[in-house]
């Protein structure tokens, strides 16, 4: 009986390590890869809106009463900044340009960034697709069981996290180059 209890405990602990409710700032929302983070900032809402309007991050941007929405320009995730070489980063990172839909909502001294509809645009022709072909990240990141794939978690998520944090963190907002 004691051995059975130990075995069941080990199995339970093993599976709890694979919980995929949330990986870094990513979550699976009804089969769609979504990145979400709340940033603390003492800056005024108007200063944050102005920063994003002038940042060059957005192809299209629309302001609402409590935030903004927009589509990011094509970008390349920063694998080097995240500490990954081209050989360690997944094909998703270096074979595609990326774009996404962004929603930023404001509350007192903080704002929440939600990124979804992450699209991949093929850079070059090869056996996995033709140049300019567009697809959603969902098909590469989420398995048939509705979970994030292990390789996506290991080789892509840290790079995406680093890139998105760098794009939207408050220390980049309101910095003054007045010397």
N, C-alpha and C positions, 0 to 999 in steps of 0.2 A: 504494500500500500504506500509506503514511504517513497519507494522508487517511482511509482506511478505519479505521485504528487510532484516529485522533483522534475520528472520528464515533462509533465504538463506545465509546470512553472517555466521551464526553459523554453518550451515551444511558445508560450504566451509572450514571454519577454522578447523572443526572436522576432515574432510578427509585429510587436508594438514598435520595433525599430524601423519598420517599413511603412509606418503610417504616412499617408500621402495627403492628408488634409491640407498641408501647407509646406512648401519647400522654399526656404529663404523667404522672399516676399511674393512668391508665386502661389497661385491657387487655381484649382480647376473649378470654373463656374459653369455648370451645365455643359461640359465638354469643350469649353473655351479657355485657353490659357490666358490668365489675367495676372498682372503684376500690380500690387497695391502697397503703398507706404504712406504713413502719416509723418509729416515733417513739422518740427517745432520751429517757430520763427517769431521774433519780436517785431518784424517789419510790418508796416501797414499793408492792407490788402491791395491798395492802389499801387504801391511800390512793387509788389510781387507781380501784379498784372502787367505793369509797365515793363518789368524785366522780361517776362515771357513774350510779350509783344515784340520786343526789340532783340530777342535772343537769337533769332534765325533758326530756332529748332523746328518751328512750325511752318508747314506749307499753307495751311488754312487755320485760322483761329477765330473763335466766336466767344464774346464775353457775355456772361449771364450775371444776374444779380449776386449770386453766391459763388461765382467761380468762372471757369472758362472751359471750353472744349476745343479740340482741334486735331488735326492730322499732322504727325511728325513728318519732316522731310526724310528722304532716304538717308540712312546712316549705317555705319559699320560698327558693330560692337567692338569695344576696346579690349581685345584679348591680351595684348601686351600689358596694359595698365592693370589688368586683373591677375597678372602673373602667369599667363599661359603662352606657350610658344604656338606657332602655327601647327606644329605636329601634335600637340596635346589638345588643342581646341577642336571641336567637332566641325564637320563640314558645314553645318548650319551657320557657323560663325564666319568663316572666311570665304565660302562659295556664294553667299547671298548678300545683297543690300537689304536693309530692313526698313520698315515703316510701321506705324501703328496709330491707333486712335487714342487720344489722351483726354481725360477729364480731370480737372483740378477743382476741388471744392474747398472753400474757406470757412474756418471757424476761428474763434478768439485765439490768437497767438499760435495758430497751426493751420496747415493745409494738407489735404489728402490727394495724392496723385494715384489715379487708376489708369493703367495702360492695358488695352485689349485690342482685339482684331489685329494682332501682329502679323504682318505680311512679309513674305520673303520674295525678293526679285532676283532671279538667277543672274550672276555676273557674266559667266562664260558658258559656251557649249561644252558639254561632256556627256558621258554615258547616263548621268542622272537627270539630265534635262537640257533644254535649249536656252540660250541667252535671252533674257527678258521675260521668261516665263514667271508667272506669279502664283504663289500658293500661300495658304495660311500655315502658321507655325504649329497649329493644333495637330495636324496630321503627323508631324515629326516628334512632337513632345508627349502626346497622350496615347497610351496603348489601347488595344481593343477592350481591355478590362476597365478603362476609364481612369487609369492611374498614370502618373508621370513615369516615363521610361527611365531606367537606371542611368543610361548613358547621357540622357538629357540632363538629369540631376547632377551627374558628376562632371560633365565636360562643357555644359552650356549655361546652366543656371548661374553659377558664380560670375561668369562673364557678363551675362545680361544684367544681373544685380549691380555689378560694378558700374556698368555703362549707364543704367537708369539712375542710380544714386548720383553719379557725377553730373548727369543732365539736370536733375531736379533738386539737389540739396541746397539748403538756404545759404550756405557759406559762399556760393557762387552768385547769390543775389545781393545786390546792393553794395558790392565791393567797389571801392572808389580808387581809381587810378590817379587821383590827384596827388602829385608828388611835388 
